Amino acid sequence: MDNYTDGMTLEEQIGQLLMVGFWGSTPSQEIIDLIQRHHVGNILLFSRNIRDARQVFELTQSLQAIAQEAGQRYPLLIAIDQENGLVQRLGEAVTLFPGNMALGAIGSEKVAYEVALATGRELKALGINMNLAPVVDVNNNPANPVIGVRSFGEDARQVARLAASMVKGYHAAGILACLKHFPGHGDTAVDSHLALPTIPYALERLEALELVPFRSGIEAGAESVMIAHVSFPALTRQDMLPATLSSAIVQGLLREKLGFNGVILSDCLEMKAISETFGTERAAVMALQAGIDLVLVSHHYTQQRGS
């Protein structure tokens, strides 16, 4: 990270710590301002930005041109949640591939690899260089309202195998992969978009189950990991502290224990698990202090500027 930011002003360095979304199918005045005046270097696309394949390509090229004209020394990181299945932002602009639960039912590492490879090639053709996928949460709570079919299933070892295959498929396509949601969002009955879930288990349980797919994905070469807005009081020794804001989890568990040396992302700080407890702007600072490299503020310009 030091080499990446060498020679940058403080304002330029801060801009590289933010990943933001915007509204519209062409660059909005807000996103232009964030790139030009606030040096933001990372963009997240949503369904609200998508019409068809040609439009997406023109959009990504326009965003890159804006960054280049603003003097940014590196191309923008342009990401999307194209998990396939339930969560896929591109709609009919691309091929509709089966999601993780279907791949888990098939159980084939080769099929998982080929789906990631094909997905990645289509993303790259559209000018997208990062996919916030695969989801590697173990689906071990039938009451979970937010993971469910986004998971490969309830068998941690199978989730690990298929996750590693997908990471390799994305790599072969030239796309950065992101494992999510660390250290696990599968065994929750609360959606972190709406409130803060808690997982009470100690490290021994996480090592045996939730962390197995993350280890596998990291060994396969995943460049990034997204941290969950989930409380793990047995690890943090604090109630109601999300993993996103915990140095014990970000630094102690992910960096030191699992040996991950890639980029660590927060989940979106406008989700209610964060925004209604800490506030988005305050949480952005806390996340960076905890060891997060890239803070997501996905939706609103005022929150993005404040962060």
Secondary structure by P-SEA (a helix, b strand, c coil): cccccccccaaaaaaaacccccccccccaaaaaaaacccccbbbbcccccccaaaaaaaaaaaaaaaaaacccccccccccccccccccccccccccccaaaaaaaccaaaaaaaaaaaaaaaaaacccccccccccccccccccccccccccccaaaaaaaaaaaaaaaaaacbbbbbcccccccccccccccbbbbbcccaaaaaaccaaaaaaaaaacccbbbbbcccccccccccccccccccccccccccccccccccccccccccccccccccaaaaaaaaaaacccbbbbcccaaaaaac
